[in-house]
Amino acid sequence: MAEFSKEELSEFLVESGESLDRLDEELLALETDPEASESISSIFRTVHTIKGTCGFLGFARLESVAHEGENLLARLRDGEISMNRSIADALLELEDALRSMLSAITATGSDGDDDFPDLRSRLADLAAAKAEAKSSGPLKLPPNAFVFSAAADGDAAAKDGDAADGGGETVPSGGAIPDARDAKGGQKDPSGPRPVAIDTLVRVDVSLLDRLMNLVGELVLARNQVLQLASIKEDSQLSATTQRLSLITSELQENVMKTRMQPIGNLLGKFPRIVRDLANTCGKRVRLEIEGRDTELDRTIVEAIRDPLTHLIRNAVDHGVEMPAARAAAGKPEEGWIRILAYHEGGFVNIEVADDGAGIDPKAIAAKALSLGLISSEDLASLTEREVLELLFVPGFSTAASVTSVSGRGVGMDVVKTNVEQIRGSIEIISVKGQGTTFKLRIPLTLAIIPALVVEAGQERFAIPQVSLLELVRLESSGMAESINFVDSTPVMRRRDQLLPLLDLGSLLGIGESWYERQLDAINVVILRTESGAFGVVVDRVIDTQEIVVKPLGSQVSQLQQYSGATIMGDGCVALILDVNGIARYGGVGAAAAEQPILRESAEEFEGEAVLVVRAGTEERVALPLREIDRLETFPVNSIEMAEGEPVVQYRGSIMRLFWLSQLVGATGVDPDSDEIQVVVPSSDLPTCGIVIEEILDITHTSSLDERIAVIGGKVTRIELLAHLVGEPVGGR
């Protein structure tokens, strides 16, 4: 065996694996369009490169298998044979064999004992049997379609099947051809590798990225501690330095996060082969459509959803799409489809796996669950249709009539749900009988550092992920009497003519009495979103929003469904991170939230436009359009400086002027002295400044933006556009 370094072998394995991933998609594309010359060119180049490199590294068995595939591809490329199902099957088996041998090299350093004689014989027979039955002419390939010398091409197609030994055949370690010239010094191939692109990429060990991410997390914690210390020190220089530190830390965190982000297409690209093989096994015709390949999410998330997505795809082929005869009888095309759609929304990645199959019959699910003893008839009678569909996630449930190599053992869907929830995701089933089924996964972008709302209950602090946060509401005594009722001793809040279940966080966690037992004059309600609806949580105090570093829970508390992790606060104390779905289940509001349209899924579905209602001066209520607001910030009073007689603060590396809303709108009265100010930062298309407000009252919706004064939330409210207050009008009333 030739001498080579560990780095050379590692690079060969990685690049060969990536090449085979592309080969998978190209073979399926070629099977669909046998005349696709670009696919043939790419497939031939992939197999040729692997063969040449493994010969250089001394893997003779791998080289011999790849060589037979190369001979078949050469005849296919030259138009001597045409693509058909037998050739496609053989080439896919070739890919599997190459993967198997590469896996053996990874594990043992050797390409194994199996040189796949049956496969090599099949490849040779397919090439030889068709050699005399030539087509009308060779395929018309684009100029310079291949990166090989004339000698290499000739040898690849030679009837004696010997490996090419021309000078142009030797491929350097790493499996890539560094310069697309032939052995005789021909012109550089424009379709070949680009040195510029190669020079801009560096392979980095994943463990190093994980370590770097951990260090950035610790830096964020240290930044939070420094910011807290600076807030209690009356030192303008320290305040300016900490603001600069915060900006640099945020930028560093953002860029490190990007190094861990991967397009989901790297995962989705494996599914066309799975669908093809499984459809052939089941005797079905299925077309796979993929949208959103460029959607990015954290590498650890990609790995976590690999198995759940694979199971959903297999289920869609096996259980979803009907047999061709059944589809024809139902008036459908014999070929069914499965669609994978990935897209970003609200800090999450949504992945939908849909099919146009028979759909799910809730009655059949209920009957099967009863027959398997998974639920009693009394409990079943109380379930809604949505809850019946969720019986699919119960361990041991299966609708298959018999156990096969594909399904029927009652494992899989429960594992799908468990794996998704372990990464703080959710899964939803939408099905219409006779029309199809959609499984919708909602996955967080990352697990490491997240924005969170810090609240207090029972003198303990908790962090709530902001992706689950819908609204913050403060109800005074009069508002409590109007908005809160009790249904079967359970408090519910009327919000926009809909009922919202209320939980008291301190009472729920056993660290304090509920708000109504304490007879409070005012309460803070955090409205949260779950996969089954929304509900409100009453907390003692809303502290702040900040980026937190997620730390795993210890084994003693990791099984508690109320918590998803922990974080270290700026003062060094530990705060638990609430699991919103777990809190809903623990408080018993999941079923109620699922049944009632408590809150719509997005702000766009509310009537009117979203506004932030604030207090200016002592009493005046002012509504500001959310579309004109970029951020809400809190600054210590001692961070305010003067420049040319104007109050300013240092903000994100620049200087931001401050305006008091009470002065801009002519409100009367001022609040007593406070250690902090709350600032509304306008969107980027408005002048850089900050609007100081006295208090945030509500986030709601109104259809009265064209008016000067309107009734919002049952109270008279003044409506102002930030564009009119701080700069040139944007649009108009």
BANU-628295 format. One record per residue (C-alpha): z, x, y; residue number from 1. Coordinates in steps of 0.5 Angstrom, whole numbers, plus 500, padded with zeros to 3 digits. Example, Ala and Ser with C-alpha at 12.3 -4.5 7.8 and 13.67 -1.06 7.14 Angstrom:
REM residues 2
[[516,525,491],1],
[[514,527,498],2],
This chain:
REM residues 733
[[500,500,500],1],
[[498,503,507],2],
[[504,505,511],3],
[[506,500,517],4],
[[512,499,521],5],
[[516,493,521],6],
[[514,491,528],7],
[[506,491,526],8],
[[508,487,520],9],
[[512,482,524],10],
[[507,481,529],11],
[[502,480,523],12],
[[506,474,520],13],
[[507,471,527],14],
[[500,471,529],15],
[[497,469,522],16],
[[502,463,522],17],
[[499,461,529],18],
[[492,462,527],19],
[[494,457,521],20],
[[497,452,525],21],
[[490,452,529],22],
[[486,452,523],23],
[[490,446,520],24],
[[487,442,526],25],
[[480,445,526],26],
[[479,443,519],27],
[[481,436,520],28],
[[476,436,526],29],
[[471,439,522],30],
[[472,434,516],31],
[[471,428,521],32],
[[465,432,525],33],
[[461,436,520],34],
[[456,439,525],35],
[[462,441,530],36],
[[459,449,530],37],
[[465,451,535],38],
[[470,449,529],39],
[[466,452,524],40],
[[466,459,529],41],
[[474,458,530],42],
[[475,457,522],43],
[[471,463,520],44],
[[474,468,525],45],
[[481,466,523],46],
[[480,467,516],47],
[[476,473,517],48],
[[481,476,522],49],
[[487,475,517],50],
[[483,478,511],51],
[[481,484,515],52],
[[488,485,517],53],
[[492,484,511],54],
[[487,489,508],55],
[[489,494,513],56],
[[496,493,511],57],
[[495,493,504],58],
[[496,486,501],59],
[[491,486,496],60],
[[492,479,493],61],
[[492,476,500],62],
[[486,479,502],63],
[[482,477,495],64],
[[484,470,497],65],
[[482,470,504],66],
[[475,473,502],67],
[[473,468,497],68],
[[474,463,503],69],
[[471,467,508],70],
[[464,467,503],71],
[[465,459,503],72],
[[465,459,510],73],
[[460,464,511],74],
[[455,459,508],75],
[[457,453,511],76],
[[456,457,518],77],
[[449,459,516],78],
[[447,452,514],79],
[[446,453,507],80],
[[451,448,505],81],
[[454,442,509],82],
[[461,440,510],83],
[[464,435,505],84],
[[470,432,502],85],
[[471,437,496],86],
[[470,443,501],87],
[[475,440,506],88],
[[480,439,500],89],
[[479,447,498],90],
[[479,449,505],91],
[[486,446,506],92],
[[488,448,499],93],
[[486,455,502],94],
[[490,454,508],95],
[[496,452,503],96],
[[495,459,499],97],
[[495,463,505],98],
[[501,460,508],99],
[[505,461,501],100],
[[503,468,501],101],
[[505,469,508],102],
[[512,466,506],103],
[[513,471,500],104],
[[511,477,505],105],
[[516,474,510],106],
[[522,474,504],107],
[[520,480,500],108],
[[515,484,504],109],
[[510,483,498],110],
[[504,478,498],111],
[[507,475,491],112],
[[505,475,484],113],
[[500,469,484],114],
[[493,471,487],115],
[[491,463,486],116],
[[485,465,480],117],
[[484,457,480],118],
[[483,456,487],119],
[[479,463,488],120],
[[474,460,482],121],
[[473,453,486],122],
[[472,457,492],123],
[[466,461,489],124],
[[463,455,485],125],
[[463,451,491],126],
[[459,456,495],127],
[[455,458,489],128],
[[453,451,487],129],
[[450,449,493],130],
[[447,456,495],131],
[[440,454,493],132],
[[440,447,496],133],
[[439,449,503],134],
[[439,444,508],135],
[[434,443,513],136],
[[436,449,517],137],
[[442,453,520],138],
[[447,450,524],139],
[[445,451,532],140],
[[451,455,534],141],
[[452,457,541],142],
[[450,464,543],143],
[[455,470,541],144],
[[459,465,537],145],
[[463,470,533],146],
[[466,476,534],147],
[[464,480,529],148],
[[458,486,528],149],
[[452,484,524],150],
[[454,489,518],151],
[[460,485,518],152],
[[457,478,518],153],
[[452,480,513],154],
[[457,483,508],155],
[[461,477,509],156],
[[455,473,506],157],
[[453,478,501],158],
[[452,475,494],159],
[[456,481,491],160],
[[462,478,494],161],
[[465,485,496],162],
[[469,486,502],163],
[[466,489,508],164],
[[467,496,509],165],
[[463,497,515],166],
[[467,501,521],167],
[[467,494,525],168],
[[471,491,520],169],
[[478,495,521],170],
[[482,490,525],171],
[[488,494,528],172],
[[496,492,526],173],
[[498,485,529],174],
[[492,481,527],175],
[[488,481,533],176],
[[481,484,535],177],
[[483,488,541],178],
[[476,488,544],179],
[[470,483,542],180],
[[465,489,541],181],
[[461,490,534],182],
[[461,497,531],183],
[[455,499,534],184],
[[457,498,541],185],
[[454,492,543],186],
[[456,487,549],187],
[[463,485,550],188],
[[463,477,547],189],
[[465,473,553],190],
[[468,468,547],191],
[[473,473,545],192],
[[480,475,546],193],
[[482,476,554],194],
[[486,483,555],195],
[[488,480,561],196],
[[491,474,558],197],
[[494,478,552],198],
[[497,483,558],199],
[[501,477,561],200],
[[505,475,555],201],
[[511,478,551],202],
[[514,476,545],203],
[[521,476,545],204],
[[526,474,540],205],
[[529,467,540],206],
[[536,470,539],207],
[[535,474,546],208],
[[533,468,549],209],
[[539,464,546],210],
[[544,469,549],211],
[[541,469,556],212],
[[542,462,556],213],
[[549,463,554],214],
[[550,468,560],215],
[[547,463,565],216],
[[551,458,562],217],
[[557,462,564],218],
[[554,464,570],219],
[[554,457,572],220],
[[561,456,570],221],
[[563,462,575],222],
[[559,459,580],223],
[[563,452,580],224],
[[569,456,580],225],
[[567,460,586],226],
[[565,454,590],227],
[[571,450,589],228],
[[575,456,591],229],
[[571,457,598],230],
[[572,449,599],231],
[[579,450,600],232],
[[578,457,604],233],
[[577,456,612],234],
[[572,462,612],235],
[[565,461,614],236],
[[562,468,612],237],
[[565,466,605],238],
[[562,459,605],239],
[[555,462,607],240],
[[556,467,601],241],
[[557,462,596],242],
[[552,457,598],243],
[[547,463,597],244],
[[550,464,590],245],
[[549,457,588],246],
[[542,457,590],247],
[[540,464,586],248],
[[544,461,580],249],
[[540,454,580],250],
[[534,458,581],251],
[[536,463,575],252],
[[538,457,571],253],
[[531,453,572],254],
[[527,459,570],255],
[[531,461,564],256],
[[531,454,562],257],
[[523,454,562],258],
[[523,460,558],259],
[[526,456,552],260],
[[521,450,554],261],
[[516,449,549],262],
[[510,444,549],263],
[[511,438,544],264],
[[504,439,541],265],
[[506,445,537],266],
[[510,440,533],267],
[[505,435,533],268],
[[499,439,531],269],
[[502,439,524],270],
[[502,431,523],271],
[[494,430,522],272],
[[494,434,516],273],
[[501,430,513],274],
[[497,424,515],275],
[[491,426,512],276],
[[494,428,505],277],
[[499,422,505],278],
[[493,417,506],279],
[[489,420,501],280],
[[495,419,496],281],
[[496,412,498],282],
[[489,410,498],283],
[[489,408,505],284],
[[484,410,511],285],
[[489,412,517],286],
[[487,415,524],287],
[[492,419,527],288],
[[492,419,535],289],
[[496,424,539],290],
[[498,423,547],291],
[[502,428,551],292],
[[501,434,547],293],
[[503,438,554],294],
[[510,435,554],295],
[[515,440,554],296],
[[522,440,552],297],
[[528,445,549],298],
[[526,449,543],299],
[[532,447,540],300],
[[530,440,541],301],
[[524,441,538],302],
[[527,444,532],303],
[[532,438,531],304],
[[527,432,532],305],
[[522,436,527],306],
[[525,432,521],307],
[[526,425,524],308],
[[519,425,526],309],
[[516,427,520],310],
[[520,422,516],311],
[[517,416,521],312],
[[510,419,520],313],
[[510,418,513],314],
[[514,411,513],315],
[[508,409,518],316],
[[503,411,513],317],
[[507,409,507],318],
[[510,402,509],319],
[[506,401,516],320],
[[499,401,515],321],
[[496,396,509],322],
[[491,398,504],323],
[[484,397,506],324],
[[483,390,502],325],
[[489,387,505],326],
[[487,389,512],327],
[[480,386,511],328],
[[483,380,509],329],
[[487,380,515],330],
[[481,381,519],331],
[[483,388,521],332],
[[479,394,521],333],
[[480,397,514],334],
[[482,404,518],335],
[[489,403,521],336],
[[491,408,526],337],
[[498,411,528],338],
[[499,413,535],339],
[[504,419,537],340],
[[505,418,545],341],
[[510,423,548],342],
[[512,423,556],343],
[[517,425,561],344],
[[522,419,564],345],
[[528,420,567],346],
[[531,426,565],347],
[[529,424,558],348],
[[523,425,553],349],
[[520,419,550],350],
[[517,419,543],351],
[[513,413,541],352],
[[511,413,534],353],
[[507,406,533],354],
[[502,403,528],355],
[[498,397,527],356],
[[500,395,520],357],
[[504,389,518],358],
[[510,390,522],359],
[[517,389,519],360],
[[519,382,517],361],
[[527,381,519],362],
[[527,376,513],363],
[[525,381,508],364],
[[530,386,511],365],
[[536,381,511],366],
[[534,379,504],367],
[[533,386,501],368],
[[540,388,505],369],
[[543,382,501],370],
[[541,384,494],371],
[[543,391,495],372],
[[550,389,497],373],
[[550,393,504],374],
[[552,387,508],375],
[[555,380,506],376],
[[552,373,508],377],
[[557,371,513],378],
[[556,378,517],379],
[[549,377,516],380],
[[549,370,519],381],
[[552,373,526],382],
[[547,378,527],383],
[[541,378,532],384],
[[534,379,530],385],
[[534,386,533],386],
[[541,388,529],387],
[[537,386,523],388],
[[532,391,524],389],
[[537,396,525],390],
[[539,395,518],391],
[[534,400,516],392],
[[538,405,519],393],
[[544,404,514],394],
[[544,409,508],395],
[[541,407,502],396],
[[537,402,505],397],
[[530,402,502],398],
[[524,396,502],399],
[[520,400,497],400],
[[519,396,490],401],
[[520,403,486],402],
[[521,410,487],403],
[[515,415,488],404],
[[514,422,491],405],
[[513,418,498],406],
[[519,414,498],407],
[[524,409,495],408],
[[530,413,494],409],
[[534,410,500],410],
[[535,416,504],411],
[[531,418,511],412],
[[532,413,516],413],
[[539,414,516],414],
[[538,421,517],415],
[[533,420,522],416],
[[538,416,526],417],
[[544,421,525],418],
[[539,427,527],419],
[[537,424,533],420],
[[544,421,536],421],
[[547,429,534],422],
[[542,431,540],423],
[[545,425,545],424],
[[538,421,543],425],
[[537,414,541],426],
[[532,410,537],427],
[[529,403,538],428],
[[525,399,533],429],
[[520,394,536],430],
[[516,390,531],431],
[[511,384,531],432],
[[510,382,524],433],
[[502,382,522],434],
[[501,387,529],435],
[[505,393,528],436],
[[511,397,529],437],
[[513,402,534],438],
[[519,407,533],439],
[[521,409,540],440],
[[525,416,541],441],
[[529,418,547],442],
[[531,425,547],443],
[[534,429,553],444],
[[530,435,555],445],
[[535,440,554],446],
[[542,441,551],447],
[[545,447,555],448],
[[546,445,562],449],
[[546,438,565],450],
[[548,434,571],451],
[[554,430,570],452],
[[558,425,574],453],
[[565,427,574],454],
[[570,422,574],455],
[[578,421,573],456],
[[582,416,569],457],
[[589,416,567],458],
[[590,423,571],459],
[[585,426,566],460],
[[578,428,568],461],
[[571,426,564],462],
[[564,428,565],463],
[[558,423,564],464],
[[551,425,563],465],
[[547,423,569],466],
[[541,421,565],467],
[[546,415,563],468],
[[548,413,570],469],
[[545,407,573],470],
[[549,405,579],471],
[[556,406,582],472],
[[560,400,585],473],
[[566,399,589],474],
[[569,392,589],475],
[[575,391,594],476],
[[580,385,592],477],
[[575,380,595],478],
[[569,382,591],479],
[[573,383,585],480],
[[575,375,585],481],
[[567,373,586],482],
[[564,378,581],483],
[[569,379,575],484],
[[571,373,570],485],
[[574,373,564],486],
[[570,371,557],487],
[[575,370,551],488],
[[580,375,555],489],
[[574,380,556],490],
[[572,382,563],491],
[[565,381,565],492],
[[562,383,572],493],
[[557,378,575],494],
[[551,383,578],495],
[[545,380,580],496],
[[546,374,577],497],
[[547,377,570],498],
[[553,378,566],499],
[[555,386,565],500],
[[561,387,560],501],
[[567,391,563],502],
[[571,397,560],503],
[[577,400,563],504],
[[576,408,561],505],
[[583,409,561],506],
[[586,403,557],507],
[[580,405,552],508],
[[582,412,551],509],
[[589,410,550],510],
[[591,414,557],511],
[[593,409,561],512],
[[594,401,563],513],
[[587,397,565],514],
[[586,396,572],515],
[[587,388,571],516],
[[594,390,568],517],
[[596,394,574],518],
[[593,389,579],519],
[[589,394,583],520],
[[586,392,590],521],
[[580,395,589],522],
[[576,398,583],523],
[[571,403,582],524],
[[565,401,577],525],
[[560,406,573],526],
[[554,402,571],527],
[[551,406,565],528],
[[545,405,560],529],
[[545,405,553],530],
[[539,404,548],531],
[[541,397,547],532],
[[543,395,554],533],
[[548,397,560],534],
[[555,396,561],535],
[[560,398,566],536],
[[566,402,566],537],
[[572,402,570],538],
[[575,409,573],539],
[[581,411,577],540],
[[576,415,581],541],
[[569,418,582],542],
[[570,425,584],543],
[[563,429,584],544],
[[557,430,581],545],
[[555,437,579],546],
[[552,441,573],547],
[[556,442,567],548],
[[555,447,561],549],
[[556,443,555],550],
[[560,446,550],551],
[[561,444,543],552],
[[567,440,541],553],
[[572,443,536],554],
[[572,441,528],555],
[[579,437,530],556],
[[575,432,535],557],
[[568,433,533],558],
[[568,426,529],559],
[[570,422,535],560],
[[565,418,537],561],
[[567,417,544],562],
[[565,425,546],563],
[[559,429,545],564],
[[562,435,548],565],
[[566,439,553],566],
[[566,443,559],567],
[[570,448,564],568],
[[571,445,571],569],
[[571,449,577],570],
[[579,450,577],571],
[[578,453,569],572],
[[581,446,566],573],
[[577,443,560],574],
[[574,436,561],575],
[[571,432,556],576],
[[564,429,556],577],
[[563,422,554],578],
[[558,420,549],579],
[[555,413,553],580],
[[553,410,546],581],
[[559,412,543],582],
[[563,409,548],583],
[[559,403,548],584],
[[560,402,540],585],
[[568,404,541],586],
[[569,399,546],587],
[[565,393,542],588],
[[560,392,548],589],
[[553,394,544],590],
[[552,388,541],591],
[[553,384,547],592],
[[549,389,551],593],
[[543,388,546],594],
[[543,380,547],595],
[[543,380,554],596],
[[538,382,559],597],
[[544,385,563],598],
[[540,390,567],599],
[[533,392,567],600],
[[530,398,564],601],
[[528,401,571],602],
[[529,400,578],603],
[[521,398,579],604],
[[523,392,575],605],
[[528,390,580],606],
[[526,385,585],607],
[[525,388,592],608],
[[526,396,594],609],
[[532,400,592],610],
[[536,402,598],611],
[[543,405,599],612],
[[548,401,602],613],
[[553,406,606],614],
[[558,405,612],615],
[[557,407,619],616],
[[563,408,623],617],
[[569,403,621],618],
[[566,397,619],619],
[[558,397,620],620],
[[554,396,613],621],
[[547,400,613],622],
[[542,400,608],623],
[[537,406,607],624],
[[531,406,603],625],
[[532,410,597],626],
[[525,413,597],627],
[[526,416,603],628],
[[533,420,600],629],
[[532,426,597],630],
[[539,428,595],631],
[[547,426,597],632],
[[551,432,598],633],
[[558,433,600],634],
[[560,439,605],635],
[[567,441,607],636],
[[569,440,614],637],
[[570,447,615],638],
[[563,449,613],639],
[[560,446,619],640],
[[558,451,625],641],
[[555,450,632],642],
[[548,453,634],643],
[[545,451,641],644],
[[551,446,641],645],
[[549,442,635],646],
[[553,442,629],647],
[[549,445,623],648],
[[551,447,616],649],
[[548,452,611],650],
[[544,449,606],651],
[[539,452,600],652],
[[538,458,604],653],
[[536,455,611],654],
[[540,451,616],655],
[[540,444,616],656],
[[542,440,623],657],
[[547,434,622],658],
[[547,427,625],659],
[[552,422,625],660],
[[549,415,622],661],
[[555,412,627],662],
[[552,415,633],663],
[[545,414,631],664],
[[546,406,630],665],
[[551,405,635],666],
[[556,403,630],667],
[[563,403,633],668],
[[570,406,631],669],
[[570,413,627],670],
[[574,414,620],671],
[[580,418,621],672],
[[580,426,620],673],
[[578,428,613],674],
[[577,435,609],675],
[[570,433,607],676],
[[563,430,610],677],
[[558,426,606],678],
[[551,427,607],679],
[[545,424,606],680],
[[539,429,605],681],
[[532,426,607],682],
[[526,427,603],683],
[[521,433,604],684],
[[516,429,608],685],
[[521,428,613],686],
[[525,433,618],687],
[[530,438,615],688],
[[537,435,617],689],
[[543,431,614],690],
[[545,424,616],691],
[[553,424,616],692],
[[556,417,613],693],
[[563,415,612],694],
[[562,412,605],695],
[[557,410,600],696],
[[558,402,598],697],
[[553,401,593],698],
[[546,402,591],699],
[[542,395,590],700],
[[535,392,592],701],
[[532,388,597],702],
[[526,384,599],703],
[[528,385,607],704],
[[526,392,609],705],
[[521,389,614],706],
[[527,385,617],707],
[[532,389,622],708],
[[538,385,619],709],
[[539,382,612],710],
[[544,379,607],711],
[[545,384,602],712],
[[550,384,596],713],
[[553,377,600],714],
[[554,381,606],715],
[[551,382,613],716],
[[547,389,613],717],
[[543,393,618],718],
[[537,396,615],719],
[[534,402,618],720],
[[529,407,616],721],
[[530,414,616],722],
[[523,416,618],723],
[[525,412,625],724],
[[532,415,625],725],
[[530,422,625],726],
[[523,423,626],727],
[[516,420,626],728],
[[515,413,622],729],
[[513,414,615],730],
[[508,408,614],731],
[[512,402,618],732],
[[516,396,618],733],
